[in-house]
């Protein structure tokens, strides 16, 4: 009986086939959220580890409740990947433009100060090419 769950309408219903999801199966073995993701992206991606305490804002981003405050999920994922908090001038960009697709392979770290919207790797290369004497002093 591990593949069924007690649903809100007090009937047994099968669970989503994505491990760790726990939602009720709607179509093709997926809950509504994972079914929509398969239709839109072609794969379910990973099961989101955070099920409760998240909302989708009016701009399409997912916000997660952390210590009583809502934070942007894509920023949290990038900070966890880097192993440090993001700086205020750092921006996390969704490569495919889908704001709720927070898979790590869809996220890029951008730097905002000057020039605006520059990728961090491109900005570092620009600094090295433009100011080689300063870079040499820092080493």
C-alpha distance (Angstrom), angle and dihedral (degrees) to the residues before:
residue distance angle dihedral
X1 . . .
X2 3.82 . .
X3 3.81 92.9 .
X4 3.81 95.0 61.2
X5 3.77 132.5 68.0
X6 3.78 137.0 -166.8
X7 3.80 105.3 -100.6
X8 3.81 129.4 -153.5
X9 3.79 92.1 -102.1
X10 3.83 88.1 57.9
X11 3.78 95.7 -111.4
X12 3.75 127.5 116.8
X13 3.80 112.0 -104.9
X14 3.80 131.0 177.8
X15 3.80 118.0 -103.9
X16 3.79 126.6 -119.7
X17 3.80 111.8 -84.6
X18 3.83 91.9 -127.7
X19 3.80 106.5 101.5
X20 3.79 114.0 -112.3
X21 3.81 95.3 12.6
X22 3.80 99.4 106.3
X23 3.81 95.1 -173.1
X24 3.79 122.9 129.5
X25 3.81 117.7 -87.0
X26 3.83 112.0 -108.7
X27 3.81 107.9 166.2
X28 3.82 138.1 -1.6
X29 3.81 90.3 -2.5
X30 3.83 94.2 -57.4
X31 3.77 134.0 107.3
X32 3.80 115.2 -118.1
X33 3.82 94.0 -94.2
X34 3.82 94.8 51.1
X35 3.82 92.3 41.2
X36 3.82 89.9 54.7
X37 3.81 89.9 47.7
X38 3.83 90.9 52.3
X39 3.80 90.3 49.8
X40 3.82 93.1 47.4
X41 3.82 102.5 36.3
X42 3.79 105.0 18.6
X43 3.82 93.8 -119.3
X44 3.78 138.3 55.2
X45 3.79 93.1 -124.6
X46 3.78 112.2 -158.4
X47 3.76 126.8 -27.8
X48 3.79 107.1 -101.6
X49 3.82 107.8 -112.9
X50 3.80 90.9 -148.9
X51 3.81 112.8 67.5
X52 3.79 103.5 156.9
X53 3.77 125.6 47.9
X54 3.81 99.4 34.7
X55 3.78 130.5 114.2
X56 3.79 135.9 -177.5
X57 3.81 110.0 -124.9
X58 3.81 125.8 -142.4
X59 3.82 91.0 -93.1
X60 3.83 93.9 55.8
X61 3.82 98.1 -104.2
X62 3.80 121.2 131.0
X63 3.78 114.8 -122.8
X64 3.81 121.1 -162.4
X65 3.79 125.9 -156.6
X66 3.82 110.0 -120.2
X67 3.82 120.3 172.2
X68 3.80 91.0 -16.6
X69 3.84 95.3 -50.6
X70 3.77 129.7 95.9
X71 3.82 114.1 -119.8
X72 3.80 130.5 -174.4
X73 3.81 107.0 -96.8
X74 3.81 95.0 -145.4
X75 3.82 90.6 55.8
X76 3.82 90.8 49.7
X77 3.82 91.5 50.2
X78 3.82 92.3 50.0
X79 3.83 92.3 46.4
X80 3.81 90.3 51.0
X81 3.81 90.6 48.6
X82 3.82 91.8 50.5
X83 3.80 92.5 43.0
X84 3.80 92.7 -129.2
X85 3.81 139.6 73.8
X86 3.80 115.5 -88.3
X87 3.78 117.7 -105.9
X88 3.83 118.1 -120.1
X89 3.82 90.7 -110.6
X90 3.81 93.2 53.9
X91 3.78 120.2 94.7
X92 3.81 129.2 -167.9
X93 3.80 112.8 -137.8
X94 3.84 125.9 -159.6
X95 3.81 104.9 -134.6
X96 3.81 96.0 -154.8
X97 3.81 92.9 41.1
X98 3.82 93.9 -119.5
X99 3.78 104.0 130.6
X100 3.79 97.2 -157.5
X101 3.82 94.6 47.4
X102 3.80 96.7 98.7
X103 3.79 98.7 166.8
X104 3.81 109.6 140.0
X105 3.81 92.0 -123.0
X106 3.83 88.2 58.6
X107 3.82 94.7 52.9
X108 3.82 128.4 85.4
X109 3.78 128.5 -174.9
X110 3.80 112.4 -126.5
X111 3.78 130.0 -175.6
X112 3.80 116.7 -134.9
X113 3.85 110.4 -167.8
X114 3.83 108.2 81.5
X115 2.96 126.4 15.4
X116 3.79 93.5 19.5
X117 3.80 118.1 -123.4
X118 3.80 94.2 15.3
X119 3.80 119.2 152.9
X120 3.80 111.4 -117.1
X121 3.83 93.2 -122.9
X122 3.82 91.4 48.9
X123 3.81 91.5 47.4
X124 3.82 91.7 50.3
X125 3.82 90.4 50.2
X126 3.82 89.7 49.1
X127 3.83 91.4 51.6
X128 3.82 91.8 48.7
X129 3.82 91.6 48.4
X130 3.82 95.7 43.2
X131 3.82 100.9 39.3
X132 3.83 106.6 27.3
X133 3.82 92.9 152.0
X134 3.82 91.7 56.4
X135 3.79 91.7 46.8
X136 3.81 89.7 50.3
X137 3.85 90.4 51.5
X138 3.81 91.8 53.0
X139 3.81 92.6 53.0
